[in-house]
Amino acid sequence: MSLDQRRIREEYEWRSQLKEGDRIDTIFTRQVGTNRVSQWTRATITQVLDSDNLFISFDNEHQMYNRLVNRFNSDIAMFNKFTDDLDWKYEIRTGDIIDSLDGESIWYKSTCLNTREVNLAPLIDDPYQPDRIGIEAYIAYRYYDEEEGHK
């Protein structure tokens, strides 16, 4: 058996065994201004609806974003396959300089002016994400002034 065949078989076996409570990576899509922005993020399988459909709850997102996904959809992957570098997002503090995306899908160097905890409590009971608290960052975009330089 070739390496590719082995990889495909392992992937199929992993997907076939997914169950409630399993952690996965998944693509989260959000409307930002007039653009759709997609990114890999972490989620939990909250319900297996039938043999192939999984209901998932995204980490640090309100339950209204929960969605149904097919277990064989390429929008899901093994936990931490694409999100093993996300922890920095949960550690943003006042004064940090970060890249951020505005409503027109333009990236800016930005400064975190403040952070606050926000309640991401589910609209209905969600045993996998009870009393979820997220961190919201209030940022200021930096810009470049031709005469005075960076602001």
MIGU-509616 format. One line per field, with one value per residue (C-alpha): residue number from 0; residue in three letters; x, y, z. Coordinates in Angstrom, 1 decimal, always signed. Layout:
n	NUM; ... $
res	ALA; ... $
x	X; ... $
y	Y; ... $
z	Z; ... $
//
This chain:
n	0; 1; 2; 3; 4; 5; 6; 7; 8; 9; 10; 11; 12; 13; 14; 15; 16; 17; 18; 19; 20; 21; 22; 23; 24; 25; 26; 27; 28; 29; 30; 31; 32; 33; 34; 35; 36; 37; 38; 39; 40; 41; 42; 43; 44; 45; 46; 47; 48; 49; 50; 51; 52; 53; 54; 55; 56; 57; 58; 59; 60; 61; 62; 63; 64; 65; 66; 67; 68; 69; 70; 71; 72; 73; 74; 75; 76; 77; 78; 79; 80; 81; 82; 83; 84; 85; 86; 87; 88; 89; 90; 91; 92; 93; 94; 95; 96; 97; 98; 99; 100; 101; 102; 103; 104; 105; 106; 107; 108; 109; 110; 111; 112; 113; 114; 115; 116; 117; 118; 119; 120; 121; 122; 123; 124; 125; 126; 127; 128; 129; 130; 131; 132; 133; 134; 135; 136; 137; 138; 139; 140; 141; 142; 143; 144; 145; 146; 147; 148; 149; 150 $
res	MET; SER; LEU; ASP; GLN; ARG; ARG; ILE; ARG; GLU; GLU; TYR; GLU; TRP; ARG; SER; GLN; LEU; LYS; GLU; GLY; ASP; ARG; ILE; ASP; THR; ILE; PHE; THR; ARG; GLN; VAL; GLY; THR; ASN; ARG; VAL; SER; GLN; TRP; THR; ARG; ALA; THR; ILE; THR; GLN; VAL; LEU; ASP; SER; ASP; ASN; LEU; PHE; ILE; SER; PHE; ASP; ASN; GLU; HIS; GLN; MET; TYR; ASN; ARG; LEU; VAL; ASN; ARG; PHE; ASN; SER; ASP; ILE; ALA; MET; PHE; ASN; LYS; PHE; THR; ASP; ASP; LEU; ASP; TRP; LYS; TYR; GLU; ILE; ARG; THR; GLY; ASP; ILE; ILE; ASP; SER; LEU; ASP; GLY; GLU; SER; ILE; TRP; TYR; LYS; SER; THR; CYS; LEU; ASN; THR; ARG; GLU; VAL; ASN; LEU; ALA; PRO; LEU; ILE; ASP; ASP; PRO; TYR; GLN; PRO; ASP; ARG; ILE; GLY; ILE; GLU; ALA; TYR; ILE; ALA; TYR; ARG; TYR; TYR; ASP; GLU; GLU; GLU; GLY; HIS; LYS $
x	+0.0; +1.4; +1.8; -1.1; -3.3; -2.4; -3.1; -6.5; -7.4; -6.4; -8.4; -11.5; -11.2; -10.9; -13.9; -16.0; -15.4; -16.2; -18.7; -20.3; -17.8; -14.9; -12.8; -12.1; -10.7; -13.2; -13.6; -15.6; -16.9; -18.0; -19.3; -17.0; -18.4; -19.1; -16.7; -16.8; -13.8; -13.0; -10.5; -9.6; -10.8; -11.6; -15.0; -16.7; -19.1; -22.3; -24.5; -24.4; -27.7; -27.4; -24.6; -22.9; -24.1; -22.5; -23.7; -20.8; -20.2; -17.4; -15.0; -15.3; -18.3; -22.0; -24.2; -26.1; -23.1; -23.3; -23.9; -24.4; -21.5; -21.0; -18.3; -16.7; -16.7; -13.2; -14.2; -13.3; -9.9; -8.3; -8.0; -5.0; -4.1; -4.6; -5.1; -2.1; -1.0; -4.2; -3.4; -1.9; -5.4; -6.6; -3.7; -4.1; -3.6; -3.9; -1.0; -0.3; +0.4; -1.5; -2.6; -6.4; -8.9; -11.3; -14.8; -13.4; -11.0; -7.9; -5.2; -3.8; -1.2; -3.3; -3.0; -5.2; -6.6; -8.6; -10.0; -13.1; -14.7; -18.0; -20.6; -21.0; -23.6; -25.6; -29.2; -30.1; -28.3; -25.0; -23.3; -20.0; -19.6; -21.4; -20.8; -18.5; -16.6; -14.8; -12.3; -13.2; -10.4; -11.0; -8.4; -7.3; -6.1; -2.7; -2.2; +0.6; +0.6; +2.8; +4.1; +4.4; +5.0; +3.3; +0.6 $
y	+0.0; +3.4; +6.3; +8.2; +5.1; +4.7; +8.4; +8.2; +5.1; +6.7; +9.8; +7.7; +5.7; +8.9; +10.5; +7.3; +7.2; +10.9; +11.1; +13.7; +15.5; +15.1; +18.2; +19.1; +21.8; +23.4; +26.3; +29.2; +31.7; +35.2; +38.2; +41.2; +44.2; +43.1; +40.2; +36.6; +35.7; +32.0; +30.7; +27.5; +27.4; +24.9; +23.3; +20.5; +18.0; +18.5; +16.0; +13.2; +13.6; +10.5; +8.4; +11.2; +14.6; +16.3; +19.3; +21.4; +24.3; +26.7; +27.7; +31.4; +32.0; +32.4; +29.4; +31.1; +30.2; +26.4; +24.4; +21.1; +19.5; +16.2; +14.1; +13.6; +17.4; +18.9; +21.7; +19.6; +18.1; +16.4; +18.7; +21.0; +20.0; +23.6; +25.4; +24.5; +28.1; +29.8; +30.1; +33.6; +34.9; +34.0; +35.9; +39.3; +42.1; +45.9; +47.4; +44.4; +45.2; +42.8; +42.6; +43.0; +43.0; +45.9; +45.8; +46.2; +43.2; +45.4; +44.3; +46.9; +46.9; +47.6; +48.3; +46.5; +49.4; +47.2; +43.7; +42.4; +39.1; +38.5; +35.9; +33.3; +31.4; +29.1; +29.9; +26.4; +24.0; +22.9; +20.3; +20.6; +24.4; +25.5; +29.1; +29.9; +33.2; +34.8; +37.6; +40.6; +43.0; +46.7; +47.7; +50.9; +50.6; +52.2; +54.1; +55.8; +59.5; +60.6; +63.6; +62.3; +58.6; +55.8; +56.7 $
z	+0.0; -1.0; +1.5; -0.2; +0.1; +3.7; +4.4; +2.7; +4.6; +8.0; +7.1; +6.2; +9.4; +11.5; +9.9; +10.2; +14.0; +14.8; +17.7; +20.0; +22.1; +19.7; +19.0; +15.3; +13.1; +10.8; +8.4; +9.9; +7.4; +8.3; +6.4; +6.8; +5.1; +1.5; +1.7; +3.0; +5.1; +5.9; +8.4; +10.1; +13.7; +16.5; +17.1; +19.1; +17.7; +19.7; +18.0; +15.4; +13.5; +11.3; +9.9; +8.1; +9.5; +12.4; +14.3; +15.4; +17.9; +17.1; +19.9; +20.9; +18.7; +19.7; +19.3; +16.5; +14.3; +15.0; +11.9; +10.3; +8.4; +6.6; +8.2; +4.8; +4.0; +3.4; +5.7; +8.7; +9.8; +12.7; +15.8; +15.6; +12.1; +10.9; +14.3; +16.3; +16.2; +17.4; +21.1; +20.6; +19.8; +23.3; +24.9; +23.2; +25.8; +25.9; +24.0; +21.8; +18.1; +15.8; +12.2; +11.8; +9.0; +8.5; +6.9; +3.4; +3.8; +4.2; +6.6; +9.0; +11.7; +14.7; +18.5; +21.0; +23.1; +25.5; +26.0; +27.7; +28.4; +26.6; +27.4; +24.6; +26.6; +24.3; +23.3; +24.5; +26.7; +25.2; +27.5; +25.6; +26.0; +29.2; +30.4; +27.5; +27.9; +25.0; +24.8; +22.6; +21.6; +21.0; +18.4; +16.6; +13.1; +12.4; +9.2; +7.2; +6.7; +3.8; +5.7; +9.2; +8.8; +10.7; +13.2 $
//
